[in-house]
Amino acid sequence: MNQIWPAHRRSFITGSLLALATSKAASAQGPQTGYVCADCGCASDGKIFTTPGACPSCGMPLISVQDYRARVSTAKPRLKVAILVFEGVQIIDFCGPYEVFGQAGYDVFTVGAKASPLLTAMKLQITPTYAFGASPAPDILLIPGGNINGARHDAATLDWIRARYAESKITMSVCNGALILAQTGLLDGLSVTTYHDAIDDLVSDFRTVRVVDNKRFVDNGRIITTAGLSSGIDGAMHVVSRMEGKIDAELVARNLEYDWNEDTTFARAALADYPISGTFGGRLRLDLPDGSSRVESSVGDRSTWEVIWRLESKFTSALIVQKLSERITGSLRTAADPAPESAPQRTWRFTDRRNRRWFVQLNAADTSQPGVKRVMMTAILTS
């Protein structure tokens, strides 16, 4: 029978042909007539229907068993994707790419030291599909990040990565998973990136690695490293583009309802809020013992950043600056420029571990409302 297949489902159909070859519908012992759904992950996968129509689970047109079997001999083998998981793995680091590769029609599975339940960084319980000794050889190997200390220093994990790397076409890290990959020695001499808060550790811990902080992903051929969290989706899209072509990758992105732009210049690690977020965290919490605060604005680019807080406090502006400057001085590992303790302003000049020179200024001022202060911190990258 003739079916018109939506373009964004082509990867599913191609991959499902091979999968069906081993199913009852395609075996010599199985039914010779009937209709089946594409192997798309819906509840009707593997079921045989007696009449044509749409799949009751996903709505896709059913295909005759004969037509399906006729295509099996020309079906392209499904690429295998092995995803390392471990106690404390970051959910989006592996689930984002998992979704991309699954949508592309690849055979995706997770691998852990044991095939027993573990908890992610946000306490989601998952169970790896395979243990190290039982996992198939992958075409694509994915190393996510999260709470990596255990995995990074585990000999069995590092040995498994090295062995699977030797078998794979592409190995990709996400977020601070780059530090796990670097621990194997496979990143020596390469240009790599990682999560913005892990850039300094990558610089200091692995001297033979060339660290890049202004890209969402870096492609070295067999090894791709990506920046933090959602950057793994972009890295996975790039892998699909390499394997299937850019048009197919765009179709996958549309099906994901993802605004994929391979040429984006956004890179979190390159923003000039480095001294500010490094001191007060990504949510910019002042955490003063007196009063409450909220962020009024946080704006900038790669050379300058400014954050303004609105603070309700009984402290004077000078005392607020004094207390916050203690945190800033400790975080930046540098002293403030000389200023009277009663001054509502402090400045710092320092060089970070990436040899970038900074000028940082903090000041506080009263507003027209009693007890309400405006605190402003500015960071300027001078070289």
C-alpha positions in Angstrom: 0.0 0.0 0.0 1.2 3.6 -0.6 1.9 5.7 2.4 3.1 9.3 2.5 5.5 9.6 5.4 6.1 12.9 7.2 9.6 14.0 6.6 10.4 14.4 10.3 9.6 10.7 10.8 12.1 9.4 8.2 14.8 8.6 10.8 12.3 6.5 12.8 11.2 4.5 9.8 14.7 3.8 8.7 15.8 2.6 12.1 12.6 0.6 12.7 13.1 -1.5 9.6 16.1 -3.2 11.0 14.4 -3.6 14.4 11.4 -5.2 12.8 13.7 -7.8 11.1 14.0 -9.5 14.5 10.4 -9.1 15.5 7.6 -11.6 15.1 6.2 -9.6 12.2 9.4 -10.1 10.2 10.5 -13.6 11.2 9.7 -16.7 9.1 7.7 -18.1 12.0 5.7 -14.9 12.5 2.5 -13.7 10.8 2.7 -13.3 7.1 -0.1 -10.8 6.9 -1.3 -7.8 8.9 -0.2 -4.3 9.7 2.4 -2.8 12.1 3.3 0.5 13.5 6.8 2.0 13.0 9.2 1.2 15.9 8.8 4.7 17.4 8.6 3.9 21.1 4.8 4.0 21.4 2.7 1.4 23.2 1.8 -0.4 20.0 5.4 -1.3 19.0 5.5 -5.0 18.1 1.7 -5.4 17.8 0.1 -6.9 14.7 -3.1 -5.3 13.4 -5.5 -7.1 11.1 -6.7 -4.0 9.2 -4.9 -0.9 7.8 -5.3 2.5 9.3 -3.6 4.6 11.9 -1.8 3.4 15.0 -4.1 3.7 18.0 -1.2 4.8 20.2 0.8 7.4 18.2 -1.5 8.0 15.1 1.1 7.0 12.6 -0.1 5.1 9.5 0.2 1.4 9.8 2.4 -0.5 7.3 1.6 -3.9 5.8 3.9 -6.7 7.1 4.8 -7.6 3.6 5.8 -4.1 2.6 7.8 -3.7 5.8 9.7 -7.0 5.3 10.5 -6.0 1.7 12.3 -3.0 2.9 14.3 -4.7 5.7 17.1 -5.8 3.3 17.9 -2.2 2.4 17.5 -0.7 5.9 20.5 1.1 7.3 21.8 -0.3 10.6 20.8 1.8 13.6 23.7 3.6 15.2 24.3 2.6 18.8 24.7 5.3 21.5 26.1 4.4 24.9 25.5 6.9 27.7 27.5 6.7 30.9 25.4 7.2 34.0 26.6 7.3 37.6 25.5 8.3 41.1 24.9 12.1 40.9 24.7 12.3 37.1 23.0 15.5 35.9 19.6 14.8 34.3 19.7 17.2 31.4 23.3 16.2 30.5 22.2 12.7 29.5 18.5 13.1 28.9 18.8 16.0 26.5 21.1 14.2 24.1 19.2 10.9 24.7 16.1 12.6 23.3 18.0 14.0 20.3 19.6 10.7 19.4 16.3 8.8 20.0 14.5 11.2 17.7 17.1 10.6 15.1 16.3 6.9 15.2 19.4 5.7 17.0 19.6 2.8 19.4 20.3 4.6 22.7 21.1 2.9 26.0 22.6 3.8 29.4 25.5 2.1 31.0 26.6 2.1 34.7 29.1 0.3 36.8 26.2 -1.9 37.8 22.8 -2.4 36.3 21.1 -1.4 39.5 19.2 1.7 40.5 21.1 5.0 41.2 20.1 8.5 41.9 20.8 11.5 39.7 22.0 14.9 40.9 18.4 15.9 41.6 17.4 12.5 43.1 15.6 11.0 40.1 16.0 7.3 40.3 17.2 5.5 37.2 18.5 2.1 36.3 21.2 1.6 33.7 20.3 -0.6 30.8 23.7 -2.4 31.0 26.6 -2.8 33.4 30.1 -2.1 32.2 30.9 -5.7 31.3 27.7 -6.3 29.3 27.3 -3.2 27.2 27.4 -3.4 23.4 30.1 -1.6 21.4 28.8 1.9 20.6 29.1 4.1 17.6 28.6 7.1 19.8 29.8 7.4 23.4 28.4 10.1 25.7 30.0 11.2 29.0 27.7 13.5 30.9 28.5 15.6 34.0 27.0 16.2 37.4 28.5 15.2 40.7 31.5 13.7 39.0 34.0 13.1 41.8 33.2 9.5 42.2 33.2 8.7 38.4 36.2 10.9 37.7 38.4 8.9 40.1 37.0 5.4 39.6 39.5 3.2 37.7 36.7 0.9 36.3 34.8 3.9 34.9 37.9 5.3 33.3 39.0 1.9 31.8 35.4 1.4 30.4 35.6 4.9 28.7 38.9 4.1 27.2 37.7 0.8 25.8 34.5 2.2 24.4 36.3 5.1 22.9 38.5 2.7 20.9 35.3 1.2 19.5 33.3 4.3 18.8 33.2 6.8 15.9 32.5 9.8 18.1 32.9 10.4 21.9 31.2 13.4 23.4 31.2 14.9 26.8 28.6 17.2 28.3 29.2 19.9 31.0 31.8 18.9 33.6 31.8 15.4 32.1 34.8 16.8 30.3 36.8 16.4 33.5 36.0 12.7 33.5 37.1 12.4 29.9 40.2 14.4 30.6 41.1 12.1 33.5 41.4 9.2 30.9 44.1 11.2 29.0 42.0 11.2 25.8 41.8 15.0 25.8 45.5 15.6 26.0 46.6 18.1 23.3 43.0 18.8 22.2 40.9 22.0 22.3 38.0 21.4 24.7 35.3 23.2 26.6 33.1 22.5 29.7 30.6 24.0 32.1 31.4 27.6 32.9 32.0 26.9 36.6 34.4 24.0 35.7 36.5 26.0 33.2 39.1 27.0 35.9 39.4 23.4 37.2 40.0 22.1 33.6 42.6 24.8 33.1 44.5 24.1 36.4 44.1 20.3 36.5 45.0 19.4 32.9 47.9 21.5 31.6 48.1 19.7 28.3 44.5 20.5 27.4 43.7 23.7 25.5 40.6 25.1 27.1 38.1 27.1 25.1 35.5 29.3 26.9 33.7 31.0 24.1 31.9 28.1 22.3 29.0 25.8 23.1 30.8 22.8 21.7 34.2 22.1 20.3 34.7 19.4 17.6 38.0 17.7 17.4 36.9 15.0 15.0 36.5 11.8 17.1 36.0 13.8 20.3 33.5 16.5 20.9 33.2 18.5 24.2 30.2 20.7 25.0 29.6 23.4 27.6 27.1 23.1 30.4 23.6 21.5 30.6 21.6 22.5 27.5 24.7 22.7 25.4 24.6 18.9 25.3 21.5 19.2 23.1 23.5 21.4 20.7 26.4 18.9 20.7 24.0 16.0 20.0 22.4 17.9 17.2 25.9 18.5 15.8 26.6 14.8 15.9 23.3 14.0 14.1 24.3 16.7 11.5 27.6 15.0 11.0 26.1 11.5 10.7 23.0 12.2 8.7 23.5 15.6 7.1 22.3 19.1 8.1 18.9 18.8 6.5 18.1 15.6 8.5 19.4 17.3 11.7 17.1 20.2 11.1 14.1 17.9 10.7 15.0 16.2 14.0 15.2 19.7 15.6 11.8 20.7 14.3 10.3 17.5 15.6 11.8 18.4 19.0 10.3 21.9 18.6 13.9 23.1 19.3 15.2 26.3 17.8 18.6 24.8 16.7 21.2 27.2 15.5 24.5 25.5 15.0 26.2 28.9 14.4 25.1 30.5 17.7 27.8 32.6 19.4 26.2 32.3 22.9 28.7 30.7 25.4 27.9 31.1 29.1 31.6 30.9 30.1 32.5 33.9 28.0 30.1 36.4 29.7 31.7 39.1 31.8 29.8 38.3 35.0 32.5 35.8 36.0 33.6 37.7 39.2 29.9 38.4 40.2 28.4 34.9 39.7 31.6 33.4 41.0 31.0 35.3 44.3 27.2 35.2 44.7 26.3 32.1 42.7 24.2 31.7 39.6 21.1 33.1 41.4 23.0 36.1 42.7 22.0 35.7 46.4 23.4 38.4 48.7 22.5 36.5 51.8 23.1 39.3 54.3 22.1 38.6 57.9 19.8 41.7 57.9 17.0 42.4 55.5 16.0 40.9 52.1 17.1 41.5 48.6 16.1 40.8 45.0 17.9 41.3 41.7 16.6 44.3 39.8 18.8 43.7 36.7 21.7 41.6 35.5 22.9 42.7 32.0 26.1 42.8 30.0 28.2 41.1 27.4 31.6 39.6 27.0 33.5 42.6 28.2 31.3 44.3 30.8 28.6 43.2 33.3 26.4 45.0 35.8 24.1 43.7 38.5 21.8 45.8 40.6 20.1 44.6 43.7 17.3 46.2 45.7 17.9 45.6 49.4 15.7 46.3 52.4 18.0 46.6 55.4 18.7 48.6 58.5 22.4 48.5 57.7 24.0 51.7 56.4 25.2 51.6 52.8 28.8 51.6 54.0 28.2 48.6 56.3 26.5 46.7 53.5 29.5 47.3 51.2 31.9 46.3 54.0 30.1 43.0 54.6 29.7 42.1 50.9 33.3 43.1 50.2 34.5 40.4 52.6 32.8 37.8 50.4 34.2 39.3 47.2 37.7 39.5 48.5 37.7 35.9 49.6 36.1 34.7 46.3 38.5 36.7 44.1 41.5 35.9 46.3 42.6 39.6 46.1 42.4 42.7 48.3 40.2 45.7 47.7 41.8 48.9 46.6 42.4 51.2 49.7 39.3 53.0 50.8 38.0 54.2 54.2 35.9 51.6 56.0 33.0 54.1 56.1 33.0 54.4 52.3 30.0 53.0 50.4 32.2 51.8 47.6 35.0 49.4 47.0 37.1 48.4 43.9 39.2 45.4 43.1 41.8 44.6 40.3 42.8 41.1 39.8 43.9 38.4 37.2 42.0 35.2 37.0 43.2 31.7 36.4 42.7 32.2 32.7 45.0 35.2 32.8 42.2 37.7 32.2 42.5 41.0 34.0 39.5 42.5 35.7 38.3 45.7 37.3 35.4 45.2 39.8 33.5 47.8 41.6 30.8 47.6 44.3 28.8 50.4 45.7 25.6 50.9 47.7 23.3 54.0 48.0 20.1 55.0 49.7 16.9 55.2 47.6 13.9 57.5 48.2 12.3 54.8 50.3 13.4 54.6 53.9 15.4 51.5 54.6 15.7 50.5 51.0 19.2 50.5 49.4 20.3 49.9 45.8 23.5 47.8 45.6 25.4 47.7 42.3 28.3 45.5 41.3 30.2 46.1 38.0 32.8 43.8 36.4 34.9 45.0 33.5 37.3 42.8 31.5 40.3 45.0 30.9 42.5 42.5 28.9 
